[in-house]
């Protein structure tokens, strides 16, 4: 800090001295101009004064540039010294073969200093991994509670229930008609999808749940095309549901439509399938397995 202050004072003094010299030169130039108007000095004298003025300005700018470079070097040196002071205890402990504390291990890790790797990808991946792990644990606990509380097959409700053949029972964007199921599908998508697969007879609940849990967690990773396996599996079984209820399926238009549904609003697609299966169970649709209907 003392060196920086000294350099700043020296620069200020130099600038003041140059400014005084420039003022003196300009005054001399003014007097010379007045004298030239009376005694008619040659024009080359005026040109000489202008050249001297330009040289003084150039020297001032060069000195300011050198000062800025010197200040940058001093700041970089201070940063290196501070970094050296931070890692010095780690180096001494390593030389003495003493065990490192957990905090020191974290500081020694290259992920603690994102600048050493050139970017913060390591930190992002670590944060995403922790987030996905916590989410997976919470969803798994919720799945155990869900299995214990929801009867299968669903209990019959009063009223007349019909399922239209050849199209989905509900529109893709009618998800808010069932707000509770919509929120549940948003936070626990693997559970709701697994229950739909169980009701359709495609999977056992836990097999479908583990499959969708892994695919959903994989799709959250910051890796290109990490969501492609999720999309392929979801669209494939959505096409099977279409075929089960005589909805147009296995065409270019339906496949592209299902891909767009899962890419842009996967919760809406899962909820549409779930509501269709729930209504089919209530109406005892013939497309469902007879063994489940007789249970």
C-alpha positions as CSV (number, residue, x, y, z in Angstrom):
1,X,0.0,0.0,0.0
2,X,2.9,2.4,0.8
3,X,4.4,1.8,-2.7
4,X,1.0,2.5,-4.3
5,X,0.7,5.8,-2.4
6,X,4.2,6.8,-3.3
7,X,3.6,6.0,-7.0
8,X,0.4,8.0,-7.0
9,X,2.1,11.0,-5.3
10,X,4.9,10.9,-7.9
11,X,2.4,10.7,-10.7
12,X,0.5,13.7,-9.3
13,X,3.7,15.7,-8.9
14,X,4.8,14.9,-12.5
15,X,1.4,15.8,-13.8
16,X,1.4,19.1,-12.0
17,X,4.9,19.9,-13.2
18,X,4.0,19.1,-16.8
19,X,0.8,21.2,-16.5
20,X,2.9,24.2,-15.3
21,X,5.3,23.7,-18.1
22,X,2.4,23.5,-20.6
23,X,0.9,26.7,-19.2
24,X,4.3,28.5,-19.5
25,X,4.7,27.3,-23.0
26,X,1.2,28.5,-24.0
27,X,1.9,31.9,-22.4
28,X,5.2,32.1,-24.3
29,X,3.4,31.1,-27.4
30,X,0.8,33.8,-26.8
31,X,3.5,36.4,-26.3
32,X,5.4,35.1,-29.3
33,X,2.2,35.4,-31.4
34,X,1.7,39.0,-30.3
35,X,5.3,39.8,-31.1
36,X,5.0,38.1,-34.5
37,X,2.0,40.2,-35.3
38,X,4.2,43.3,-34.9
39,X,7.6,42.3,-36.0
40,X,6.6,39.6,-38.5
41,X,8.7,36.6,-37.3
42,X,9.0,33.8,-39.8
43,X,6.2,31.2,-39.8
44,X,8.7,28.4,-39.0
45,X,9.0,29.7,-35.4
46,X,5.3,29.2,-34.8
47,X,5.5,25.6,-36.2
48,X,8.4,24.9,-33.8
49,X,6.3,26.0,-30.8
50,X,3.4,23.8,-31.9
51,X,5.7,20.8,-32.2
52,X,7.1,21.4,-28.7
53,X,3.5,21.5,-27.4
54,X,2.6,18.2,-29.1
55,X,5.8,16.6,-27.7
56,X,4.9,17.7,-24.2
57,X,1.4,16.2,-24.5
58,X,2.7,12.9,-25.8
59,X,5.2,12.7,-23.0
60,X,2.4,13.3,-20.5
61,X,0.3,10.5,-21.9
62,X,3.2,8.1,-22.0
63,X,3.9,8.8,-18.4
64,X,0.3,8.2,-17.4
65,X,0.3,4.9,-19.3
66,X,3.4,3.7,-17.6
67,X,1.9,4.6,-14.2
68,X,-1.2,2.6,-15.0
69,X,0.9,-0.4,-15.9
70,X,2.9,-0.1,-12.8
71,X,-0.2,0.1,-10.6
72,X,-1.6,-3.0,-12.3
73,X,1.6,-5.0,-11.6
74,X,1.5,-3.9,-8.0
75,X,-2.1,-5.0,-7.6
76,X,-1.4,-8.4,-9.3
77,X,1.6,-8.9,-6.9
78,X,-0.6,-8.2,-3.9
79,X,-3.2,-10.7,-5.1
80,X,-0.5,-13.4,-5.5
81,X,0.8,-12.6,-2.0
82,X,-2.7,-13.0,-0.5
83,X,-3.3,-16.3,-2.3
84,X,0.2,-17.5,-1.1
85,X,-0.7,-16.6,2.4
86,X,-4.0,-18.6,2.2
87,X,-2.5,-21.8,0.9
88,X,0.7,-21.6,3.0
89,X,-0.8,-23.5,6.0
90,X,-1.9,-26.3,3.6
91,X,1.6,-26.6,2.2
92,X,3.2,-26.6,5.7
93,X,0.8,-29.3,6.9
94,X,1.5,-31.4,3.8
95,X,5.2,-31.2,4.4
96,X,4.8,-32.3,8.0
97,X,2.5,-35.2,6.9
98,X,-0.2,-34.1,9.3
99,X,-3.8,-35.0,8.6
100,X,-5.8,-32.3,6.9
101,X,-9.1,-31.1,8.3
102,X,-12.3,-31.4,6.2
103,X,-12.3,-27.7,5.6
104,X,-8.7,-27.7,4.4
105,X,-9.5,-30.6,2.0
106,X,-12.3,-28.6,0.5
107,X,-10.0,-25.5,0.1
108,X,-7.3,-27.7,-1.5
109,X,-9.8,-29.1,-4.0
110,X,-9.7,-27.4,-7.4
111,X,-13.4,-26.9,-7.3
112,X,-13.0,-24.5,-4.4
113,X,-11.1,-22.2,-6.8
114,X,-13.3,-21.9,-10.0
115,X,-10.6,-19.8,-11.7
116,X,-8.1,-22.6,-11.6
117,X,-10.3,-24.7,-14.0
118,X,-11.2,-21.8,-16.2
119,X,-15.0,-22.0,-15.5
120,X,-17.4,-23.1,-12.7
121,X,-18.7,-26.3,-14.3
122,X,-17.5,-28.3,-11.4
123,X,-19.4,-26.3,-8.9
124,X,-22.5,-26.3,-11.0
125,X,-22.4,-30.1,-11.4
126,X,-21.8,-30.5,-7.7
127,X,-24.8,-28.3,-6.8
128,X,-27.0,-30.1,-9.3
129,X,-26.0,-33.5,-8.0
130,X,-26.8,-32.5,-4.4
131,X,-30.2,-31.0,-5.5
132,X,-31.2,-34.1,-7.5
133,X,-30.2,-36.4,-4.7
134,X,-32.3,-34.5,-2.1
135,X,-35.2,-34.4,-4.5
136,X,-34.9,-38.2,-5.3
137,X,-34.9,-39.0,-1.5
138,X,-38.0,-36.9,-0.9
139,X,-39.9,-38.3,-3.9
140,X,-39.1,-41.9,-2.8
141,X,-40.4,-41.2,0.7
142,X,-43.6,-39.7,-0.9
143,X,-43.9,-42.8,-3.1
144,X,-44.1,-45.1,0.0
145,X,-46.8,-42.9,1.5
146,X,-48.6,-42.8,-1.8
147,X,-48.7,-46.6,-2.2
148,X,-50.1,-47.0,1.4
149,X,-52.8,-44.4,0.9
150,X,-54.1,-45.0,-2.6
151,X,-56.2,-48.1,-3.3
152,X,-55.6,-50.1,-6.5
153,X,-57.8,-50.5,-8.4
154,X,-59.5,-47.2,-7.5
155,X,-62.8,-47.3,-5.6
156,X,-65.9,-46.7,-7.7
157,X,-67.4,-43.3,-7.3
158,X,-71.1,-42.4,-7.7
159,X,-72.4,-41.1,-10.9
160,X,-72.1,-41.9,-14.6
161,X,-68.6,-42.2,-15.9
162,X,-67.9,-42.5,-19.6
163,X,-64.7,-42.5,-21.6
164,X,-64.8,-41.3,-25.2
165,X,-63.2,-43.7,-27.6
166,X,-60.8,-42.4,-30.2
167,X,-59.5,-39.3,-28.4
168,X,-58.2,-38.2,-25.0
169,X,-60.9,-37.7,-22.4
170,X,-59.4,-34.3,-21.4
171,X,-57.6,-31.6,-23.4
172,X,-53.9,-31.3,-22.8
173,X,-54.2,-27.8,-21.3
174,X,-57.1,-28.7,-18.9
175,X,-54.7,-29.6,-16.2
176,X,-56.0,-26.9,-13.8
177,X,-59.4,-28.6,-13.7
178,X,-57.7,-30.9,-11.2
179,X,-55.4,-28.5,-9.2
180,X,-54.5,-31.1,-6.6
181,X,-53.4,-33.7,-9.1
182,X,-51.7,-31.0,-11.2
183,X,-49.5,-29.9,-8.2
184,X,-48.8,-33.5,-7.3
185,X,-47.7,-34.3,-10.9
186,X,-45.5,-31.2,-10.9
187,X,-43.5,-32.0,-7.8
188,X,-43.7,-35.9,-8.0
189,X,-43.9,-36.6,-11.7
190,X,-42.3,-40.1,-11.4
191,X,-45.0,-41.2,-8.9
192,X,-47.9,-40.1,-11.0
193,X,-46.4,-41.6,-14.2
194,X,-45.7,-44.9,-12.4
195,X,-49.2,-45.1,-11.1
196,X,-50.6,-44.6,-14.6
197,X,-48.3,-47.3,-16.0
198,X,-49.5,-49.6,-13.2
199,X,-53.2,-48.9,-14.0
200,X,-52.6,-49.5,-17.7
201,X,-50.9,-52.8,-16.9
202,X,-47.6,-51.9,-18.5
203,X,-45.4,-52.0,-15.4
204,X,-45.3,-52.8,-11.7
205,X,-45.5,-49.6,-9.7
206,X,-42.0,-49.7,-8.3
207,X,-40.3,-50.7,-11.6
208,X,-42.0,-47.8,-13.4
209,X,-41.2,-45.4,-10.5
210,X,-37.5,-46.3,-10.4
211,X,-37.3,-46.0,-14.2
212,X,-38.9,-42.6,-14.3
213,X,-37.0,-41.4,-11.3
214,X,-33.6,-42.2,-12.9
215,X,-34.7,-40.7,-16.3
216,X,-36.0,-37.5,-14.7
217,X,-32.9,-37.0,-12.6
218,X,-30.7,-37.6,-15.6
219,X,-32.7,-35.0,-17.6
220,X,-31.8,-32.4,-15.0
221,X,-28.1,-32.7,-15.5
222,X,-26.4,-29.8,-17.4
223,X,-25.3,-32.2,-20.2
224,X,-26.3,-32.1,-23.8
225,X,-29.2,-34.4,-24.7
226,X,-29.5,-35.6,-21.1
227,X,-33.3,-35.5,-21.4
228,X,-33.4,-37.6,-24.6
229,X,-33.9,-41.0,-22.8
230,X,-36.7,-39.5,-20.7
231,X,-38.4,-38.2,-23.9
232,X,-38.1,-41.6,-25.8
233,X,-39.6,-43.6,-22.9
234,X,-42.4,-41.2,-22.2
235,X,-43.4,-40.9,-25.8
236,X,-43.2,-44.6,-26.4
237,X,-45.6,-45.5,-23.6
238,X,-47.9,-42.5,-24.5
239,X,-48.2,-44.1,-27.9
240,X,-49.1,-47.4,-26.3
241,X,-51.8,-45.7,-24.3
242,X,-53.1,-44.2,-27.5
243,X,-53.3,-47.6,-29.1
244,X,-55.1,-49.1,-26.0
245,X,-57.9,-46.6,-26.3
246,X,-58.1,-46.4,-30.1
247,X,-56.6,-43.0,-30.2
248,X,-54.6,-42.3,-33.4
249,X,-51.1,-43.6,-32.8
250,X,-47.8,-44.5,-34.4
251,X,-48.0,-41.8,-37.0
252,X,-45.6,-39.0,-37.7
253,X,-48.1,-36.4,-36.6
254,X,-48.9,-38.1,-33.3
255,X,-45.2,-38.9,-32.5
256,X,-44.2,-35.2,-33.1
257,X,-47.2,-34.0,-31.1
258,X,-46.3,-36.2,-28.1
259,X,-42.7,-35.1,-28.3
260,X,-43.8,-31.5,-28.2
261,X,-46.1,-32.2,-25.3
262,X,-43.4,-33.7,-23.2
263,X,-40.8,-31.2,-24.2
264,X,-42.8,-28.1,-23.5
265,X,-45.3,-29.3,-20.9
266,X,-44.4,-32.7,-19.6
267,X,-46.6,-32.2,-16.5
268,X,-49.7,-31.6,-18.7
269,X,-49.0,-34.7,-20.7
270,X,-48.6,-36.9,-17.6
271,X,-51.7,-35.4,-16.0
272,X,-53.7,-36.0,-19.2
273,X,-52.7,-39.6,-19.2
274,X,-53.5,-40.0,-15.5
275,X,-56.9,-38.5,-15.8
276,X,-57.8,-40.6,-18.8
277,X,-56.8,-43.8,-16.9
278,X,-58.7,-42.7,-13.8
279,X,-61.9,-42.1,-15.8
280,X,-61.4,-45.4,-17.6
281,X,-61.3,-47.3,-14.3
282,X,-64.4,-45.5,-13.1
283,X,-66.3,-46.4,-16.3
284,X,-64.8,-50.0,-16.4
285,X,-63.5,-49.4,-19.9
286,X,-63.0,-52.8,-21.8
287,X,-59.5,-51.8,-22.9
288,X,-58.2,-52.3,-19.3
289,X,-57.2,-55.7,-18.0
290,X,-60.1,-57.8,-16.7
291,X,-58.2,-59.1,-13.8
292,X,-57.7,-55.6,-12.4
293,X,-61.4,-54.8,-12.9
294,X,-62.5,-57.8,-11.0
295,X,-60.3,-57.1,-8.0
